[in-house]
Amino acid sequence: MSDRPWLGAYPAGVPADIDPSQYPSLVALMQEAFDRYADRVAYSFMGKELTYGQVDRQSRAFAAYLQGLGLVRGDRVALMMPNVPQYPVAVAAVLRAGFVVVNVNPLYTARELEHQLKDSGAKAIVIIENFARTLQDGMQGSAIEHIVLCAMGDELGLLKGALVNYVVRSVKKLVPPFELPGAVRFNRALARGRGAPFTAPAIHPDDMALLQYTGGTTGVSKGAVLLHRNIIANVLQAEAWNEPVMKQVPAGEQPTSICALPLYHIFAFTVNMMLSMRTGGKSVLIPNPRDLKATLKELSRHRFHSFPAVNTLFNGLANHPDFNTVDWSHLKVSVGGGMAVQSAVAQLWLQKTGCPICEGYGLSETSPTVSCNPVTSKEFSGTIGVPLPSTYIKLVDEAGNDMTRPGLTGEIAVKGPQVMAGYWQRPDETDKVFTEDGYMRTGDIGTVDERGYFKIVDRKKDMVIVSGFNVYPNEVEDVVSNCPGVLECAVVGVPDEKSGEAIKLVIVRKDPSLTEQAVRDYCAANLTGYKRPRIIVFRDELPKTPVGKILRRELRDA
């Protein structure tokens, strides 16, 4: 095959390469947006709009507040919130102040949070009060010295904000009681920062912007070190890729994207928040996409052009009775990522919206997008598309030999400006994934056709993908093995219509009185929702190799 056979599949106008050096940092990219689009709406949330100018002023005040705490350049600041306006404000503030964003899933249990706080060494955390109890229980032994507490209504103005907070706290009872002495409220921190001096540090392309945690084959979550230039590159790659259809947005109409994916996930961080910054677009923030009725009600209020989502969300929306209350006619691009898009879902979505789902592929380690189907395609290819501009993919065998030819399979390996610098404080793990010629092994097994379209056929690791989230069996097994009454256990992924895959847990009991409910309760206390087993089976023994290794494939097939 030629060096880049996939370039022939590029739509007209998409360049072979992008130039990530046009911005020295993400701060420069954001500052350009603040200056150029000051009066435009940046975020829409529960009927309230926040302009680029407001995000600029708030993030500058918050950056000054953070600097005033005595944090030094390169310090890590954890952010633990759903899609609320305080999240993008905090991201801009942390980066402007010269610190590093540590994205935290707000649904984590105390055990999961404790690991991430300790591993990242974060000294400060910005957290929504709904999950403050988790922080109270999970910050032991961490370096956290400063806590900023947000509430759902912080950005909604005095009356509406107070009403929303009352409903969240007192009617829906979504804020468990907590004690976090010394925690400062978000709006109070902003007020303090407005009168404080702010020093804009010089930030360089190779400075760390983000610690994005990803599951590890060892069962321990590792932080992918993403530099400013990595995310800038992926923003520019995504912009170039979407351009053939986004240029059809009428002149004078603000490009608008639906942000239903969680912003703490690298997919939304880059393709919603940062790409909208680059294009001066509006992001419609959906705090809880699982509430399909409320999501569709919010969508019915907007004219929008871009909708990145996972297969489960496309499927849920397309099958909802309120689907037709939304005007889908302006939608230009639907990007499917995080998990495999199913052909039935893709067909239904195209039929109902007239806009095909373009399936892409990426990882936390690649900021995230590596490849995508052309946005001009009108049919579902069942592949992960072709590499984005400036991106190289090859297939390799165990020894690292090149297998990139039609008819052969190999591990997908990636090279490009969006690929991480390595794993945080884990040189051994970093060495394992990089080849001598600088490609990063993904752990996914794939094939390629003559046109350069890649397809994933298997996974080298035992990872399970539940609704776009990586679950590593070792981690779940490690937790369950500590459950009283469990002798040994094994976890596998099984196909699931809704979530793509679901967790199946097989247990050998030490105590015959151990019940399924007791195991479920233990998992609920120690594992976030998507990591919990859907199916629990008790057996007398687990299938093993002569060496004693558990045969997961047998459990999958059973």
N, C-alpha and C positions, 0 to 999 in steps of 0.2 A: 504494500500500500504506500501511496505517496505520503509526504510529511504530514499534511493536514487535508485528507480527502473530504472532510466535512465542510470545508469552506464553500463547496459547490451547493450545499443545502441552505446556505445563508440567504435570507431574503434580500432583495435589492436595497442598498443603502446601509446595510449592517457592516461595519468595518471588521477586518480580520484581527485588528489589535486596538486596544485603548491605551491612553496615556495617563497612568495613575499619578504622574508627577505634577499634574496641573494644580493640585492642592498640596501644601506642605503638611496639612493635618485635617482631621474632621472638624476641628474648630474653625479653620479657614473656610471650609465648605458651609458650615452653619452660619458663620458671620456674613458670608456673601448672601445667603438667604434672608437673614435678618435685615440687612441693608437694602436689598433689592425688592423684597416683598413685604416690607414693614406693615402695610395696611391690609394685606391679604389674610384670610382665615387660614391658620395652620392646623388647628384641631377643632373638631366639633364633638361635644360630649353632653349627652342628656339635654340637648336643646341649647346649650351654652357654647359660644364660640370664643376661641382664643386666637388672636392674631400673631403673626410672626414678630411684630414689635413688642407685644406683651410677653411672648416667650423669651425674647431677647432681654427685656428689662428684669423679668422674674429670675431668669437663669443667672444673670449677672449678679443680682442681689444674693441669690443662694450660693453662688460661687464665692462671693465675698464672705458670707457667713461661714462656709466650710473652711476657707483659708484662715479665718479668725479663730478657729478651734485649735490651730497649731499643727494641723496636718501638713506633711511635707510632700513635695513633688514625688509622684510615683506611688503614694499611699493608695490602698484599695478602699473603695466605698461600695458597700452592698446595697442593691435596690431590690425591694421585695414588695411589688405592687401588681395588681391587674392593670388593664388598660384604662388608666385615669390620667388626666392632663398633668398631674404632678410628676408622672414618670418621665415624659420627654423633657420637662423643665429640669428635673434632677439630672438626667443624662447630660444635657447641655452644660449644666453647672459643674458637674464633676469633671468633664473633659476640659472645659474652659479654665478650671482652676489648676489643671496639670495633674489630676488624679486619674485613677483607673476604675472603670465601672465593673462591678461584679454582679452579673444578673442572677437573681435567685427566684426560683419558682415559688410563688406565694402559697401554693398548696402543700409544700413540703411539711413533713412531720418534724418534730423537734430533733429527732435523731439525724435526719437528712440535713437539716439546717446546720446543726452542730458541726458536722463533717466539713461542710462548705465554708463556714466562717473560720474554722480552725485552719483549713488548708490554704485559704486565700490570704489569711492574716489581715482581713478587713478591720479597720479601726473605727469605721462609722457605718451606720445603716439607716436608710430611709425606708420606712415600712408603713403600710396601711394598717390602721388600728385593728381591723378584722383578724389579723394574724399576729397581733402583739403577744398573745398568750404563748404562741409557738416560740417566739423569740425569748420570752421569759424562761421557758423550759429548755431552750436549746443553745443559750449563749455561754454556758459554763465552759471555762477553759479557753474561750476565744479572746481575741485582742480588742473586741468592741469596747470603745470608750464613749462614743457619742451616738445617741438615738434621736432621729427625727420622725415624729408620728404624723401620718396623713389621715384624713377622713374623706369619705366619698364626696362630701359636699364642699370641700375646701375651695374649689374653683367655681362654684355655682352662684356666688353672690350671697348676701346676708340672709335674705328670706328663704330662697329656694334651698340654699346650702343647709340652713338650720332644719328645714323640713325633711330634706333627704337624710341628714344625719340622725334625726329623731326616728325616722322609719327604719333605717338600717340598725340602729342601736336598740330601740325600744319595742318596735312592732315586729320586725323580722328576727330580732335577737341574734344578729350576725357578728356581734362583738363580745366574745367571752370575756369575763372579768380578768384583769391583768394588773401586775404591779411592775412598773419600769421606772424606778426613781431617777430623776434627772433628765428624763426624755423631754424634748422640746417639740411643740406643735409646729407643723409645716408653715402656717401663716405667720406665726411668731418668729420663726427663723428668717422668713423673707423680710419681715419688718426690721429685724436686727441688721440684716445684710444690706438693706437700702442705705443706711447711714454709715456703712463701714467701707474702708478702703479696699479696692480690688486690684491686684497686680496680675496682669496677663503674662503668663510665662511663655517663653519661646518653645513651641512644641514641634517636634520633628517627625518625619514619616516613619522612622523606626522606633518611635516611642510606643509603649504599650497603651492601647485604648481600652481593651476589654479582656476580662477573664470569663470565658464562656464555658460553663461546666458541661461535660459530656460523660456518659457512662463509660466504664472501663471494662475490659475483658476480665480483669481481676476482681470485678465487683465493686471497685472503688471509683467514685466519680473523679475525673481529672479536669483541670482547667486548661482549655485551649487558649494559648496566648495569641490574641489578635491585635496586630499593630494598626496604627492609624492608616498606613498605606494599604493594608489588607482590605479594610472595609471600604475605603475610598475606591479601590479597584473594583470591588464587587458592585458598588453603587453605579459606577460608570459602565460596567459590563451589562448590568440589568437595564440601565437607561438605553444603551445602544440596542439591546435585544428587543425591547418593547417599542422602539421608535417607529417601525413600519406601521403599527396600528395606532399608537398614541398620537401620531401627527394628524390623525383624522379628527381629533377633538377640535371642534370649531374654534376659530380665532377669537380670543377674548373670553373664552370659557375656561375657568380654572380646572386643571386636571384634578380629579377627586378619586381617592382610593378608600376602600372599606378596610378598616383595620380590625378584623375579628380574631386574627391570630394573636396570641399573647406577645406583647412587646419584649418580654424577657427572653423569648425564644429568638434565636438568631435570624430566622426566616423573616419575621415581622420587623425586627430591629433594623435590618438592612433594606428589605424590599418595600416596607411601608414607611417607617419613620425617616430613615436617611435618604431614601430615593425621593420621597416627597419634599424633603428639604432642598435637594438638588434641583428639583423641577418647579419649586414654588407651588406645590400641590396642597390640597386639603386632605387631611386624614380624618375619617369618621371613626371615632373610638367606640368599640363595642366591649363593655366590661365583662359581659358573661355570654359568650356565643352559644353556650349549652341551652340557654333560654331562647329557643328558636322563634317563639311567638314575639318576644320583645325585640329580638334581632331584626325580624322582618318588619316590625312596626317602625323601628329606627330607619331601616333602609328605605321605607316608603316615603320618608321625608326628604330624600336626597336624589340628585342626579349624579351618577357616579360612573367612572370609566374603567377602574382597575379593581380586581378582587382576587388577592392571593388567599388560598385556603387549603385545607387538607380534604382528602376524599370524604371523610365522615361528615364534614360540614356541608360540602356540596350536596351530598346525598340527603342529609337531614332537611336542608332547605328545599331542595327540588321536590321532595315528597310531602312537604307541609301544606295543609289546606290554605294557608294564607299567602302562598308563594306569589299568586297573581295580583296581590295588592301592591306589589313593587313594580316600578317601571324599569325593566331590564334593557330597554332598547338602546341605551347609550353606552352599555358595557363593551369595552374594546378588548380587554385582555383578562382572562381568568387563568391564574397560574396555580397549578396543583403541585404541592411539594410535601416534604415531611414523611410521606408514606406513599405506597403505590396507589395510583388512581385506577379504579376498576372500570372496565370498558362499559358496563351497563350504566354506571353513574355518568361517565363522559357522554354517552349517547343521550341520556335523559336531559342532561344539562344543555347540550347543544340544541336539542329539540325545543326546550322550554325558553332558552334565552337567546338563541341564535349566535352565541359566542362560545367557541370551543374551549375546552380545558387544555391548556398547554402544560403537559407534565414536565417537571424539571427534576433535577437531582442535586443534592448537596449535603453538606455535613457542617456541624459546628466548627470543625477544623478548617473549613474552606469559606467561611464568612457569609453565607453558606453556599451560594450557587456555583455549580461546576458545569452543568449542561442543561439544555432545555430544548423542547420541540419548538420549531419556528412559530412565532405568534400569528403568522399568516395561514397556518395549516387549517384545513377545514375538516380533517378526519382524525380519529384517534389512532395513534401509531402503536401504542403498547410498548413503546421504548422510552428511555430517559432523554431522547433527543441527541443533539450534537453538542460538543464543547463550546462554551461561550468564547467571545473574542479574547485573545491572549492566553487561552487555556489549552493545555495539551493533556490528552488522556491516552494511556496505553494499557494493554493487558499483560500481566506478568505471571510467570509460574513461581513456585516456591523458591527457586534459586535466583529469581530476578530476571530470567530470560524473557525476551519480548515475544508475546503470543498474539500481537495485534493483527490478526488476519481472519477473514470470514471463515467460519467452520471450526475455529478454535475457541476454547474458553480460558479465562485467566482472571487473576485478581485485578480489579480496576485500580489504576494508580494515576495520580493527578499532579500536574505541575502548572503553576500560574501565580500571578501576583496576589491572588486572594487566599493562598494557602498559608496557614498559621506559621508562626515562628517556632512553635514546639509546645510541649506540655509544661505547665507551670511547675517548676522545681522537680521535674521527673526526666532527667536526661536519658535514663535507661529506656523509658517508654517512648521518648522522642526518637531515639536511635532505632527502635524496633520498627517504626512506621515509615522512616525515610530510606529510600534506596540511595546507592552511591551517586547516581546522577541527579539527585534532588527531587525525585517523584515521591509523593506520599501515598502509601498503600492504604486503601479504604476498608479492606475486609469484606468488600462485596465482590462476588464473582460475576463476570459479565461476558457478553459476546459483542461482536461488532459486525455490521454488514458493509457491503462495498461502498455505500454512500457515507460511511462514518457515523451512522446511528448506533448508539450503544444500548444494550438491554441488560438488565440485572436478572440473573437466573438463579442465584443462590447466595447465601451468606457464609463466609468463612467462619465467622464467629457465631456463637449461639444467641446473639442478640435477638430480641423480639421487638417489633415496632407496633405499639398500640396507639392508634389515632395520631400518628406522627411523632410520638415520643419514644425514645430508645429505652428499653428495659433490659438490663443484663441479668440473666438467670442467677449468676453467682451472688449478686446482691440480695435478691429475694430469698435464695436458699440460705444465705448467711443469717438473715433476719429470722426466718421460720425455724431454723435449727435451734434457735434460742428459746423457742416457744415450749413451755413445760409440757412434757408428754410426747415430744417428737424424738424419734430415734435417728432417722435420716430422711432426707427429702430431695426432690429434684423438680426443676421447673423447665417447661418447654412452652413454645408458642404454638397455638393452634389457629387455623383459619377462623375468622369471625366476620359475619356479614356487615356489622356496624363499624367495628374498629379496625378492620383489616386483619389484625391478629389479636388473640386474647391469651392471657396467662393461664396455663394449666399447671397445677401443683399436685405432685404425687408424694404421699407421706407414708413412711413406715412408722407405726406407733411404738413407743416405749411403754406408754400407759394405755391399756385397752379402752379406758373410759374417755379418752380424748375425743371431743366432738368436732364436727365441721364448724359449728358456730363459734366454738372457742378459738379455733384457728383463724376464722374470719375476724373476730374481735381483736386478736393479737396483731393481725396484719393491718387492720384499720388504725391501730395505735402507732404503728411503726413504719408504715409505707404510704406514700401519697397515692391517690385514687388509681391512677393508670398503672401502677406497679402491683396492685392487689390481684390475687388470683380470681378469675371468673369461675374456673372449674377446680374443685378439690376432690382428689381420689385417694382412698386409703388402700394400700397393698401390703402383702406380707413381706415382700422384698423388692428391691430395685434391680433391673437388668444391668449387668456389669461386664466389662471385658475381663480377661484373665488377670490383668494388672489391677483391676478394681475400679476402673474408670466407668462412670455411669453412662449407659448407652441411651443418650437423649433421643436418638432417632427412633428407637423401639418404643419409647414412651409416646412420641409424636404419632407414630403409626397405630398405636393401640386404640 
